[in-house]
Amino acid sequence: MELIVKDPKDGQEMKFDVEPEMYGDEQGLRVIFPEKDSFVMVYRNEAWEVVDEKFVNPELVEIIGKGLHPRAHYVSNSNPS
C-alpha cells in the first residue's frame, strides 16, 4: 500500500510504500522510502516501534504510526490455536 504523510521538518508530503512483513514471530510492516531504503515497524504496547534499524527520526516514526493506525487493525499479537 502507499502511505502519504507530512514531513515533520517542513510539512511537505512524503510517500512511502508499506508492505506486510514478519519480524520473528510478530507481524510487522516494512516502510520503504522512494530511494528504496527501508525499515520494519512492529506494533507493540499500543505504539509503533522500529525494530531493525538503530536510528530513525522519532518524529517520523510517530507520523508514520499515526498514518498506519487506521489501516493496521489486522495486526495482532494473538496466536491462533
N, C-alpha and C positions, 0 to 999 in steps of 0.2 A: 504494500500500500504506500501511497505517497502521503507525507506529513509536511504541512507548511506551518511554520511558527515564526514569531518575530525575534530577530536577533536582540539579545539583552543589551548589547553595546549601543546599537544605532537604530533599532526599531525596523530595520529592513527585513523583508521576508526571506526566510531560509527554507529551502526544500530538501527533504531527506527521503530516501526510500527506507522502509521499515519492513523487515521480514521476520517471521517467527523462527526461533532457533532454540534448541535445547542447550542448557548450560548445566552440565552434570545431570542431576535429576529434576531440575527446575525448568519450567517454560520461560524463555526469555524472548527478547526482541532485539535483533541486530539493526542498529541505526547506521545508515550508510550515507556519508557526505557525497555531494556531487563529484568530488575528486577521488572518490572510492575509498578513502579512509573510513574506518567504521569502529563501532564498539557495541558491546552487548549490555542491555539493561534487563534487570530482573525485578519484579515487584515483590518486595519483602517488607513486612511490618508496616503496611499501609503507605509505602513510599517506593519510588523507583530508584534503584541503585545501579551504578556502573560496576560490572564485575570482572571485566577483562582488560582494563586499562588502568594505569597508575593515576593519571590525572585527566579529567575532563572538566571544563569550566562548570562549577556547581550551579551557576545561574542558567546555563544552557540545559543542564540535566533537568532542572526544575521546570523550565519552559517546555521541554520535550515531554516530560512526565505529565504535565497538565494537558498537553495536546493528545497524548495517548490515553489518558484516563477514560474518556467516554467510549473509546474503542476497545479497551483492554478488559472488558468484563469477562471474557473467556479464560483469562489467566487464573489458574487455581493451584493451590498447594496440596490439594487433596489427592490421595492415591486411590484409584478405583480398585475394588477387590475382585 
